[in-house]
Amino acid sequence: MEKRKSNFELLRIFLIIMVLTVHYLAGGTGGALKYTQEGTINYYMIHLIMAICIIAVNTFVIITGYFMCSKKSIKISKILKLYAMSAFYGI
């Protein structure tokens, strides 16, 4: 059994909070930015917070790559299943 890496798990918790913050603030999805007038201090603070929190997405990709680099094989069935789920929900 592999030993758990709690430092990465703590980082993932912070990243999840940051992704939730981006989704909450994004104007395209009806978030706080949609209801804030351009040119106000709130408008610029929301953009600053989003700019800081958007790095969570890239960091998730880096963490996933770190854990996947030690894998010996890639299962094509997992890729196909992910593609099928994405296509189903996309339609």
Secondary structure, DSSP 4 states (H G I P E B T S, - for coil): -PPP-HHHHHHHHHHHHHHHHHHHH-TTTT-GGGGS-TTSHHHHHHHHHHHHHTHHHHHHHHHHHHHHTT-S---HHHHHHHHHHHHHHH-
